[in-house]
């Protein structure tokens, strides 16, 4: 039995089960004319997502603001099923980054501007992640868009690779380093009067999640995105303030990590800043 905690919209509700654990429940019209404390009709339930942390709840709600529900539920199901099948622990931000990625790829295909970037073949060095990614792509093709290209396999695999969690000392060092950098980024944003508010919370939280992902990705082999580099001059003129702030954040990351960053990575940051502005 599930009892409503908060109605998100007609098709999504935050609820608690008999063990008082919070879950996100979806279903066509499941919360229509319902209120806090009402019992959910079992026959209307389509998906139940367990929310292990406050972060997982906030991530789900942030995604709902920008991304259609079916992309969120399918991606969550893919992650939950594959990580269980392969006993593969992941960090919470994977739910956001992979959902974002799949939806962006979907939009690019429909707009006719999908780019077949050449990524390194991960099948030999990361065979488990490669198999997981192939299975994930099949589900995305079956449930979302049958024209997703096989080029997505390596891209999806990288999301799993970068989000894999562990408890060894190097992981702890990485986490501490990331926290220090993120604190410095927040301080820099505050200098420009950019802080998390009720109005911008989903954009601000999304930037923080992607910043975590970006920091995880830094020490792995990567390549510059030539299409973004072609846009740099235009972005500098069109978004001068975002460019200024993004460039300062880019310098903070380079200084703190000692990693030689690619120019396209700065552009990703600038585009996030422009959304916040």
C-alpha positions as CSV (number, residue, x, y, z in Angstrom):
1,X,0.0,0.0,0.0
2,X,1.2,3.5,-0.9
3,X,0.0,6.7,0.7
4,X,0.6,10.1,-1.0
5,X,3.1,12.5,0.5
6,X,3.0,15.1,-2.3
7,X,1.3,15.3,-5.7
8,X,3.8,16.3,-8.4
9,X,1.4,16.3,-11.3
10,X,-1.5,14.2,-12.5
11,X,0.8,11.3,-13.5
12,X,3.5,11.5,-10.8
13,X,3.3,11.5,-7.0
14,X,5.7,11.2,-4.1
15,X,4.5,8.6,-1.7
16,X,5.4,6.4,1.3
17,X,5.1,2.6,1.5
18,X,4.1,0.5,4.5
19,X,7.6,0.8,5.8
20,X,7.5,4.6,5.6
21,X,10.1,4.6,2.8
22,X,9.7,7.4,0.2
23,X,9.1,6.4,-3.4
24,X,8.3,8.2,-6.6
25,X,5.2,6.6,-8.3
26,X,4.1,7.1,-11.9
27,X,1.0,6.1,-13.8
28,X,-1.6,7.7,-16.1
29,X,-3.8,9.9,-14.0
30,X,-2.5,8.3,-10.8
31,X,-2.7,11.6,-8.8
32,X,-5.7,13.2,-10.5
33,X,-7.8,14.9,-7.8
34,X,-5.7,13.3,-5.1
35,X,-4.2,15.0,-2.1
36,X,-1.7,14.3,0.7
37,X,-2.7,11.3,2.8
38,X,-4.8,9.6,0.1
39,X,-4.1,5.9,-0.7
40,X,-3.0,5.2,-4.3
41,X,-5.1,2.9,-6.4
42,X,-2.9,-0.1,-7.1
43,X,-4.2,-0.8,-10.6
44,X,-3.1,2.7,-11.8
45,X,0.6,2.2,-10.8
46,X,3.0,1.8,-13.7
47,X,6.4,2.4,-12.1
48,X,7.7,2.7,-8.6
49,X,11.2,4.3,-8.0
50,X,12.8,3.9,-4.6
51,X,14.4,7.2,-3.4
52,X,17.3,6.2,-1.2
53,X,18.4,9.8,-0.4
54,X,17.2,13.4,-0.5
55,X,19.5,13.9,-3.4
56,X,17.7,11.2,-5.4
57,X,14.4,12.9,-4.8
58,X,15.7,16.3,-5.8
59,X,17.3,14.9,-8.9
60,X,14.0,13.3,-10.0
61,X,12.1,16.5,-9.5
62,X,14.7,18.6,-11.3
63,X,14.6,16.3,-14.3
64,X,10.8,16.6,-14.5
65,X,11.0,20.3,-15.1
66,X,12.8,19.9,-18.4
67,X,12.5,16.3,-19.7
68,X,9.4,14.3,-20.6
69,X,8.4,11.7,-18.0
70,X,8.9,8.7,-20.3
71,X,12.6,9.5,-20.8
72,X,13.1,9.7,-17.1
73,X,11.2,6.5,-16.2
74,X,12.9,4.5,-19.0
75,X,16.4,5.7,-18.0
76,X,15.8,5.1,-14.3
77,X,14.5,1.6,-15.1
78,X,17.6,0.9,-17.3
79,X,20.0,2.0,-14.6
80,X,18.2,0.1,-11.8
81,X,17.9,-3.1,-13.8
82,X,21.4,-3.2,-15.2
83,X,23.2,-2.2,-12.0
84,X,21.3,-4.9,-10.2
85,X,21.9,-7.5,-12.9
86,X,25.7,-6.8,-13.1
87,X,26.1,-5.9,-9.4
88,X,27.5,-2.6,-10.5
89,X,27.4,0.2,-7.9
90,X,27.0,3.7,-9.3
91,X,26.9,7.3,-7.9
92,X,23.6,9.1,-7.7
93,X,24.3,11.6,-10.4
94,X,24.2,9.0,-13.1
95,X,20.4,9.2,-13.2
96,X,20.6,12.8,-14.1
97,X,23.5,12.7,-16.6
98,X,22.3,9.7,-18.5
99,X,18.7,10.9,-18.7
100,X,20.0,14.3,-19.9
101,X,22.2,12.6,-22.5
102,X,19.6,10.3,-23.9
103,X,17.1,13.2,-24.2
104,X,19.6,15.5,-25.9
105,X,20.6,12.7,-28.4
106,X,16.9,12.2,-29.1
107,X,16.4,15.9,-29.8
108,X,19.5,16.1,-31.9
109,X,18.3,13.2,-34.1
110,X,14.9,14.8,-34.6
111,X,16.4,18.1,-35.4
112,X,18.8,16.5,-37.9
113,X,22.0,17.7,-36.2
114,X,23.2,14.5,-34.4
115,X,27.0,14.2,-34.5
116,X,28.7,10.9,-34.9
117,X,31.7,11.8,-32.7
118,X,34.5,9.2,-32.7
119,X,35.0,8.0,-29.1
120,X,37.6,5.5,-27.9
121,X,36.5,1.9,-28.1
122,X,35.9,0.8,-24.5
123,X,34.9,-2.8,-25.2
124,X,38.3,-4.3,-24.4
125,X,39.2,-2.3,-21.3
126,X,35.7,-2.1,-19.9
127,X,33.9,-5.2,-21.2
128,X,31.2,-5.1,-18.4
129,X,30.3,-1.5,-19.1
130,X,30.2,-2.1,-22.8
131,X,27.8,-5.0,-22.4
132,X,25.6,-3.0,-20.1
133,X,25.6,-0.1,-22.6
134,X,24.6,-2.4,-25.5
135,X,21.7,-3.7,-23.4
136,X,20.7,-0.1,-22.4
137,X,20.7,1.0,-26.0
138,X,18.4,-1.8,-27.0
139,X,15.9,-0.8,-24.4
140,X,16.2,2.9,-25.4
141,X,15.5,1.8,-29.0
142,X,12.6,-0.4,-28.1
143,X,10.9,2.1,-25.8
144,X,12.0,5.6,-26.9
145,X,13.3,5.8,-30.4
146,X,14.3,3.0,-32.8
147,X,16.7,5.2,-34.8
148,X,19.2,5.7,-31.9
149,X,22.5,4.9,-33.7
150,X,25.1,2.3,-32.4
151,X,27.4,5.3,-31.9
152,X,25.5,5.7,-28.6
153,X,27.0,2.5,-27.2
154,X,30.4,4.0,-26.3
155,X,28.8,7.2,-25.1
156,X,26.4,5.4,-22.7
157,X,29.3,3.1,-21.6
158,X,31.3,6.2,-20.6
159,X,28.4,7.3,-18.3
160,X,28.5,4.0,-16.5
161,X,32.3,4.1,-16.3
162,X,32.5,7.6,-14.9
163,X,29.7,7.0,-12.4
164,X,31.0,3.8,-10.9
165,X,31.3,4.1,-7.1
166,X,33.8,2.6,-4.8
167,X,35.2,2.9,-1.4
168,X,39.0,2.8,-1.9
169,X,41.3,5.6,-0.9
170,X,41.6,7.1,-4.3
171,X,37.9,7.5,-4.5
172,X,37.9,9.4,-1.1
173,X,40.7,11.7,-2.4
174,X,38.7,12.3,-5.5
175,X,35.5,13.1,-3.5
176,X,37.4,15.5,-1.2
177,X,39.1,17.2,-4.2
178,X,35.7,17.6,-5.9
179,X,34.1,19.2,-2.8
180,X,36.9,21.7,-2.5
181,X,36.5,22.7,-6.2
182,X,32.7,22.9,-6.0
183,X,32.9,25.1,-2.9
184,X,35.3,27.4,-4.8
185,X,33.0,27.5,-7.8
186,X,30.0,28.4,-5.6
187,X,32.0,31.2,-4.1
188,X,32.9,32.5,-7.5
189,X,29.3,32.3,-8.6
190,X,28.3,34.2,-5.4
191,X,30.7,37.1,-6.4
192,X,28.5,37.5,-9.5
193,X,25.3,37.2,-7.4
194,X,24.4,33.8,-8.7
195,X,23.1,31.6,-5.9
196,X,20.6,28.8,-5.6
197,X,17.0,30.1,-5.3
198,X,13.6,28.5,-5.5
199,X,13.2,29.8,-9.0
200,X,16.5,28.5,-10.4
201,X,17.0,25.5,-8.2
202,X,16.6,22.9,-11.0
203,X,19.1,24.7,-13.2
204,X,21.6,25.3,-10.3
205,X,21.3,21.7,-9.2
206,X,21.8,20.4,-12.7
207,X,25.0,22.5,-13.1
208,X,26.3,21.0,-9.8
209,X,25.6,17.5,-10.9
210,X,27.3,18.0,-14.2
211,X,30.2,19.7,-12.5
212,X,30.6,16.5,-10.4
213,X,30.5,14.4,-13.6
214,X,32.9,16.7,-15.3
215,X,35.4,16.4,-12.4
216,X,35.1,12.6,-12.4
217,X,35.8,12.6,-16.2
218,X,38.9,14.8,-16.0
219,X,41.4,12.1,-15.4
220,X,40.2,9.8,-18.2
221,X,41.2,10.0,-21.9
222,X,39.1,12.5,-23.7
223,X,39.1,14.6,-26.8
224,X,38.0,18.1,-27.8
225,X,34.6,18.7,-29.3
226,X,35.4,20.4,-32.6
227,X,31.8,21.5,-33.2
228,X,31.8,23.4,-29.9
229,X,35.2,25.0,-30.7
230,X,33.7,26.4,-33.9
231,X,31.0,28.1,-31.7
232,X,33.5,29.7,-29.3
233,X,33.8,33.1,-30.9
234,X,30.1,33.4,-31.3
235,X,29.5,32.4,-27.7
236,X,32.1,34.9,-26.5
237,X,30.3,37.8,-28.3
238,X,26.7,36.6,-27.6
239,X,27.2,35.8,-23.9
240,X,30.1,38.0,-22.6
241,X,29.2,37.8,-18.9
242,X,28.7,34.1,-19.0
243,X,32.0,33.8,-20.9
244,X,33.8,35.8,-18.2
245,X,32.3,33.8,-15.3
246,X,32.8,30.5,-17.1
247,X,36.4,31.3,-17.9
248,X,37.2,32.0,-14.3
249,X,35.6,28.7,-13.2
250,X,37.5,27.0,-15.9
251,X,40.8,28.4,-14.4
252,X,39.8,27.3,-10.9
253,X,39.3,23.7,-12.1
254,X,42.6,23.8,-14.0
255,X,44.5,25.2,-11.1
256,X,43.0,22.8,-8.5
257,X,43.4,19.6,-10.6
258,X,46.6,20.3,-12.4
259,X,44.9,18.8,-15.5
260,X,45.3,20.4,-18.9
261,X,41.7,21.1,-19.8
262,X,40.3,21.1,-23.3
263,X,38.8,24.4,-24.6
264,X,35.5,22.7,-25.3
265,X,35.1,21.9,-21.6
266,X,35.1,25.6,-20.9
267,X,32.3,26.1,-23.3
268,X,30.2,23.5,-21.6
269,X,30.6,25.5,-18.4
270,X,29.8,28.8,-20.1
271,X,26.5,27.4,-21.5
272,X,25.5,26.2,-18.0
273,X,26.3,29.7,-16.6
274,X,24.2,31.4,-19.4
275,X,21.2,29.3,-18.4
276,X,21.5,30.5,-14.8
277,X,21.9,34.1,-15.9
